[in-house]
Amino acid sequence: MTTNPVVQILRAAARPAISIIFAATIAQVVVEQIDPPTWFLSLAIPCIVWWFGERAVTHVQERKQD
């Protein structure tokens, strides 16, 4: 993990914003029953899986240290 505080601040700000954009777009696709663009799915799915996977691994590592 990077220790540069500027990078950490940008990362902390960007992650929720992008997550909200992904969630809103997915919600619109589900509600309106439209087909999402393939480029969106190709970007959103790996990004969301990466973020949640990273958080899960970090959480498990913190619990093992306790």
C-alpha positions in Angstrom: 0.0 0.0 0.0 1.2 3.5 -0.8 2.2 5.8 2.0 2.0 9.1 0.1 -0.8 11.1 1.9 -1.9 12.8 -1.3 -2.4 9.5 -3.1 -4.3 8.2 -0.1 -6.6 11.2 0.0 -7.3 11.0 -3.8 -7.9 7.3 -3.5 -10.2 7.7 -0.5 -12.2 10.4 -2.4 -12.3 8.6 -5.8 -13.4 5.2 -4.6 -16.8 6.2 -3.2 -17.6 8.5 -6.1 -16.9 5.8 -8.7 -18.8 3.3 -6.6 -21.8 5.6 -6.6 -21.6 6.0 -10.3 -21.4 2.3 -10.9 -24.3 1.6 -8.5 -26.5 4.3 -10.0 -25.9 3.0 -13.5 -26.5 -0.6 -12.5 -29.7 0.4 -10.7 -30.9 2.3 -13.8 -30.1 -0.8 -16.0 -32.1 -3.0 -13.6 -35.1 -0.7 -13.2 -35.5 0.2 -16.8 -34.6 -3.3 -18.0 -32.1 -2.1 -20.6 -28.9 -3.8 -21.8 -25.8 -2.2 -20.3 -22.9 -1.4 -22.6 -20.3 -4.1 -22.7 -17.6 -1.6 -22.0 -19.3 -0.6 -18.8 -19.6 -4.2 -17.6 -16.0 -4.8 -18.6 -14.9 -1.9 -16.4 -17.4 -2.1 -13.5 -17.3 -5.7 -12.6 -13.5 -6.1 -12.2 -13.2 -2.8 -10.5 -15.9 -3.6 -7.9 -14.6 -7.1 -7.3 -11.1 -5.7 -6.9 -12.2 -3.1 -4.3 -14.2 -5.5 -2.2 -11.6 -8.2 -2.5 -8.9 -5.8 -1.3 -11.0 -4.7 1.6 -11.8 -8.3 2.6 -8.1 -9.3 2.5 -7.1 -6.2 4.5 -9.8 -7.0 7.1 -8.7 -10.6 7.4 -5.1 -9.6 7.8 -6.0 -7.1 10.5 -7.9 -9.7 12.4 -5.0 -12.1 12.3 -2.7 -9.5 13.7 -5.1 -8.9 16.7 
